[in-house]
Amino acid sequence: MLSARSLFQEIVDSDEAYQLFCSIAASGEAQGGWENGRIAALVPPSLSDLAPKITRHGADEDKHGRIFTGLLRKRGLTPVPVPPETDYTMLLERAGIGLAHDKLRRDEPLTEHDIVVYLAHSRVTEQRAAEQMDLLVRHFGGHPEIGKAVRQISEDEDNHLAYCHEELLRLARAGHGRTIQRTLRECALAEIAVHRDVSLAVLDHMGRLLGWSRAKSAVLAAGAHAVYAYERAVGWRRMVRLAVPERLGALGGPAETAPVL
């Protein structure tokens, strides 16, 4: 029977598949760390109170990249190149979601609108990250090799999502409400398409590494398309709702160091 647990167990049990999975994850987290670091450095003076929180967000992402690299090292593996079609962050940028990297490379202060765009993009992508890590914790939180890592990353992703809710609500009260709602919807609809494309690409690579039958690959691809169809119809709405989070001030302190794996 196909399930998220059985599929990920296949990946964990295969050095080649595990190597690709951790490499993709480490690359995406490192990219997120760079983006947040640049945004923190370019925050406009009117929102300077956000800079330490964005810095913390970036430090957490860097830490996650080190955790995934550490998981590889623990098994005696090294990172492999990430296939472009599986590069979630790059594909989001190409879709016009978030702040363009050429803007972040310039030493010019961002605008309040830029920060709204950044936070809306983060609110959508952190929803995805929090859900995926919650799934891994439910199935592998007690795993002797990866359990500690997935629990730590899941905790951080929940903090990131809470921070996005809190700051977007604050900006909405300051008069950015309509822009926030419009940007959230645009980001959510673009993200679910990118997530579908990346899911199909990852399944294709894993299928070849793990020797899946054509029928198994077809069933899994159909599942990815079904998820997209649901999210395109109604599921995207969960990504645009804003609510006061249980964790207020979730990014108010320094980032923790990566755990020893």
Protein Blocks (a to p, Z undefined) as FASTA:
>chain_A
ZZfklmmmmmmmpmklmmmmmmmmmmmmmmmmmmmmmmmmmocfklmmmmmmmmmmmmmm
mmmmmmmmmmmmmnopacddddfklmmklmmmmnopajdfklmmpccdcdfklmmmmmmm
mmmmmmmmmmmmmmmmmmmmmgmklmmmmmmmmmmmmmmmmmmmmmmmmmmmnopmmmmm
mmmmmmmmmmmmmmmmmmmmmmmmmmmmnopafklmmmmmmmmmmmmmmmmmmmmmmmmp
ccddfbghklmpccdddddZZ
